[in-house]
């Protein structure tokens, strides 16, 4: 990921509703959630939620797919992985043993290999 794409992702996540939406979809991954359900869960008007979702999709953090009259959203795990890799690519001067605490904080209960 280059710095321009990273800045786009950070900008998208710098708003409360978008950050909450992203975190909700990361927890639900790989499941897809309808835009209306996201709006109801976060108590956001549907048209406002639609704008937030569009920003997150353009930032490479969410995927969308149309099913009938609904648009379903899911976390873009490749985009998320690229952003986290961008942040940590030079972590601890390239010494993986020094990054163990960082990895454990990122992956609690997720991956027992870390």
C-alpha positions, -999 to +999 in steps of 0.1 A: +000+000+000+013+034-008+010+065+014-018+080-006-040+049-002-031+047+035-041+084+040-074+077+023-081+048+047-071+069+077-093+097+065-122+074+061-117+060+096-113+094+112-151+098+116-170+082+145-198+065+126-174+052+099-150+038+125-179+021+144-192+007+111-157-006+101-152-022+135-187-038+134-180-053+100-145-065+111-162-084+140-187-099+115-162-109+089-165-127+066-203-122+068-221-095+048-245-071+065-272-051+048-268-013+048-302-009+065-292-033+093-260-013+098-280+020+100-304+005+125-276-010+147-257+023+148-288+045+150-279+064+119-303+076+091-301+053+061-291+080+037-263+091+061-251+055+065-251+051+027-227+081+024-204+067+051-204+032+035-195+047+001-165+065+017-153+033+033-156+013+001-137+040-019-110+038+008-106+001+002-118-009+036-152-024+027-167-045-001-202-042-013-225-065-033-260-061-045-285-088-037-320-079-050-329-045-036-303-047-008-267-038-008-246-060+015-213-048+030-184-067+044-149-058+056-123-059+028-098-081+046-072-076+019-075-038+022-074-040+060-044-063+058-026-039+035-033-010+059-020-029+089+011-041+070+017-005+059+017+006+096+039-023+108+062-029+078+092-014+097+081-024+132+109-029+156+136-025+129+126-057+113+131-079+144+099-101+147+108-111+182+105-074+193+071-071+176+055-100+196+037-076+220+023-056+191+011-087+173-005-101+205-023-068+210-036-069+174-046-106+174-060-113+209-076-148+208-075-147+170-044-166+161-028-188+187+005-190+168+014-155+179 
